[in-house]
Amino acid sequence: MEYRSYNVKSFKKIPQIQTYLSEEEIRDIEIVSQVFPFKVDNYVVEKLIDWDNYKDDPLFRLTFPHKDMLMPDDYERVKAALDEGDVNKLKNLVNEIRLSLNPHPADQLSNVPEINGKKLEGSQHKYKETILFFPKQGQTCHSYCSFCFRWPQFVGMEDLKFASKEVEVLIEYVKAHPEITDIIFTGGDPLIMGTKLLRSYVEPILKAKIPHLKNIRFGTKTLGFWPYRFTKDKDSKDLLNLFKEIKNTGYHVAFMAQFNHYKELETEEVKEAVEKILDTGAVIRTQSPILRHINDSAEVWEKMWKLQVQMGMIPYYMFMARDTGAQHYFGVPLYRAWKIYKEAYSKVSGIARTVRGPSMSASPGKICLQGVAEVNGKDVFVLSMIQAKNPDLVGVPFFAEFDENATWIDELKPAFGEKFLFEQHLFEGSLVYA
Ligand SMILES: *Cc1c(COP(=O)(O)O)cnc(C)c1O
């Protein structure tokens, strides 16, 4: 399949759009994608979306903007500005709306590391063992997921963007930090880069032979959205060879794949791609947020985890949709997410119970709802941190008042009149990565 991608300007050329969508629905996509980024490739359009049922199709919901992603008031204002045709007015309005949507949740800008007076603009070091690296040319994706918390990167909100100029400063930093064992290439999607370019980032790291560095990870959606990257693209063999080389140099290659629905696992293309990746010695771990309209049922997660294990992948995280962008549209209450997680978890065998969740990536760390407990006749949430800026807090249970509707940690109240663990200790620990 020849790669083709569509955006707000070109999506009307997609034949299925003309066949299935009403004028009004097409207009809605145009309006909403003034604010949120929109891009979709022809594999998603032709192989993943069931156009006969597109209104409820999870992959359609995942990639195509929907009217309800904007608040009614914002929707009307964008629509009016578009109709008016005043480009500057529209630009200012769109910017105002974007800024009101918490474009940088969880203090992402405050985790930018520094070495010898140089800032690593394209990196983030929040958790002791692991540094995120955002190669400059990997700051886009094959198709945009409409829930994505990195959406400001794709709409040109420049000062909110992470992107790396060079890998040399990263190497200097990692060398100086013996606690770092993992580098995660992320984005956008680092596998959007051609293999030659990706090599130019990876090879200097291998050559640096940093003794404490053990794991090279790639966070990617390419396996779900463009599996040909590993099978038929002209530099696919070279990409697989690069994974092998990393592995043969002595590193663990961790392929962190994002799958949001089991439908993404069912094509022949993805099955072939998974086999090819596993053949290189890389290990594929999977993660996804839980999203309304897309995967908010236990059946979907149960089937997804089972299929993943059958295909040789390891279920890793269930995330809560972050408090950014269209969270009101995708957000599932924490309690409901936990019930879905628990039901699906109880129906899979032990080898799929490697998954953790539902987890919120917040400023203090990854906070997981472990369950609901009754203490002195009162229901409370039992929470714990899977990752924390202060590693002393990892794995310590703490409590919040039961709240059926809360969708994020900032809506929860500590139980028993205490402060939350991370509020007490955030600035006391020996290792605080701010
Ligand atoms: C989730 C995350 C990581 C990786 O955490 P693991 O639990 O090791 O997968 C690293 N850095 C940041 C900022 C993260 O949010």
The ligand as an SDF file (V2000), in Angstrom:
LIG
                    3D

 15 15  0  0  0  0  0  0  0  0999 V2000
    5.2860    6.8160   32.0320 C   0  0  0  0  0  0  0  0  0  0  0  0
    6.4970    7.6280   31.9660 C   0  0  0  0  0  0  0  0  0  0  0  0
    7.7560    7.0360   31.8870 C   0  0  0  0  0  0  0  0  0  0  0  0
    7.9400    5.5430   31.8220 C   0  0  0  0  0  0  0  0  0  0  0  0
    7.4910    4.9060   32.9710 O   0  0  0  0  0  0  0  0  0  0  0  0
    7.5890    3.3290   33.1120 P   0  0  0  0  0  0  0  0  0  0  0  0
    6.7080    3.0060   34.2620 O   0  0  0  0  0  0  0  0  0  0  0  0
    9.0140    2.9960   33.3440 O   0  0  0  0  0  0  0  0  0  0  0  0
    7.0990    2.7600   31.8110 O   0  0  0  0  0  0  0  0  0  0  0  0
    8.8690    7.8580   31.8780 C   0  0  0  0  0  0  0  0  0  0  0  0
    8.7730    9.1980   31.9370 N   0  0  0  0  0  0  0  0  0  0  0  0
    7.5780    9.8150   32.0200 C   0  0  0  0  0  0  0  0  0  0  0  0
    7.5280   11.3060   32.1180 C   0  0  0  0  0  0  0  0  0  0  0  0
    6.3900    9.0640   32.0220 C   0  0  0  0  0  0  0  0  0  0  0  0
    5.2140    9.6720   32.0930 O   0  0  0  0  0  0  0  0  0  0  0  0
  1  2  1  0
  2  3  1  0
  2 14  2  0
  3  4  1  0
  3 10  2  0
  4  5  1  0
  5  6  1  0
  6  7  2  0
  6  8  1  0
  6  9  1  0
 10 11  1  0
 11 12  2  0
 12 13  1  0
 12 14  1  0
 14 15  1  0
M  END
$$$$
